[in-house]
Amino acid sequence: MESKRYDFAALLDIVAKLSGPDGCPWDRAQTHESIRINAIEEAYEAVDAIDRRDRAAMIEELGDLLLQAVFHADIAKRSGDFDIDDILQVLCVKLISRHSHVFGNEKAANAEQSLNLWEKNKENEKGRKELRQKLEDIPKNFPALLRAVKIFKKMNPEPQDYTEEELEADLIRITKRAAAAGLEPELTLNKAINRMIETT
């Protein structure tokens, strides 16, 4: 016997039932703040499944990641703040406006040009910002190394002749020295980034 196939509408109904008066006490008790870390954990698990090329795990973990957005939408809807339709509206408008080479008259011959158009359209939407504002917009909750890379990309560094093998060796060397000295690379890098932004 074939199992029932659920769709997005069914997911919304299930989550609403779980958080409703006759639903799950744990689900009803959650807030945006109490479940915020779950989105990070689920994102990492989804990336791990992708890296392992594990089809079943990808389906499960991407579902868990989708659930986080739906859960937050349900919490907001119960408080009268916003709902899933508001999220979908903003997302669709963003996708259309940022892809002006698909939905508009711009042209992009390759992936790099497409990305440049995305950034240009994003800047047009949000207004042009000073460099420091752009750096401060990068989430502070990112892992320090990811945050640092995004910050330096915003600063348009000169291209370097530097290989992945060299990078690997440098990262291992720095991490080993930090561990041996009892230092915390994550905290140290974040402190350095914050100082750099303050002086930009």
C-alpha positions, 0 to 999 in steps of 0.5 A, spaced: 500 500 500 502 506 497 504 511 503 500 518 503 504 523 500 504 530 503 505 537 500 507 544 503 500 545 505 500 539 509 506 541 513 503 548 515 497 544 517 501 539 521 505 545 525 499 549 526 496 543 529 502 541 534 502 548 536 494 549 537 490 548 544 490 540 543 497 540 540 504 539 543 506 543 550 513 543 548 511 546 541 506 551 544 512 553 549 517 555 544 519 562 541 523 565 536 529 565 541 528 558 544 529 555 537 534 560 534 540 555 534 536 549 531 536 553 524 544 553 525 544 546 527 540 543 521 543 547 516 550 544 518 547 537 518 544 539 511 551 541 509 554 534 512 549 530 508 550 534 501 558 533 502 556 525 503 552 525 497 547 521 502 540 522 498 536 519 504 540 524 509 539 530 504 531 529 504 531 528 511 535 534 513 533 539 508 526 537 511 528 539 518 531 546 515 525 547 512 521 546 518 525 551 522 522 556 517 515 554 518 516 553 525 518 561 526 512 563 521 507 559 525 510 562 532 509 569 528 502 568 526 500 566 533 502 573 535 499 576 529 506 579 527 507 575 520 505 569 517 508 564 512 505 568 506 509 574 508 515 570 508 514 567 501 512 574 498 518 577 500 522 571 498 519 571 491 520 579 490 527 578 492 528 573 487 525 576 481 528 583 483 535 580 484 535 576 477 534 582 473 537 578 467 532 573 467 526 577 469 528 584 466 532 587 461 539 586 464 544 581 461 549 576 464 553 571 460 556 567 466 555 565 473 560 571 475 556 576 471 549 574 474 552 574 481 555 581 480 548 583 478 545 580 484 550 584 488 548 591 484 541 590 485 541 588 492 545 595 493 540 598 489 534 595 494 537 597 500 541 603 498 548 604 498 552 604 504 559 606 506 564 600 507 563 600 515 556 599 514 557 593 509 562 590 514 557 591 520 551 588 516 555 581 516 552 577 521 556 576 528 554 569 529 557 567 523 563 562 525 569 567 525 573 564 519 567 565 515 565 572 517 572 574 516 572 571 509 566 575 507 568 581 510 575 581 506 571 580 500 567 586 501 573 590 502 575 587 494 582 585 496 587 584 490 588 577 487 593 573 491 597 567 488 595 562 493 593 555 493 589 551 497 595 546 499 598 553 502 592 555 505 591 548 508 598 548 511 597 555 514 591 553 517 593 547 520 600 550 523 596 556 526 591 552 529 596 547 532 600 553 535 593 556 538 591 549 541 598 548 544 598 555 547 591 554 550 589 560 545 582 560 542 582 562 535 575 563 534 574 568 539 581 571 537 579 572 530 572 575 532 576 580 536 581 582 531 575 583 526 571 587 531 577 592 531 578 592 524 571 594 523 571 599 528 577 603 525 574 602 518 
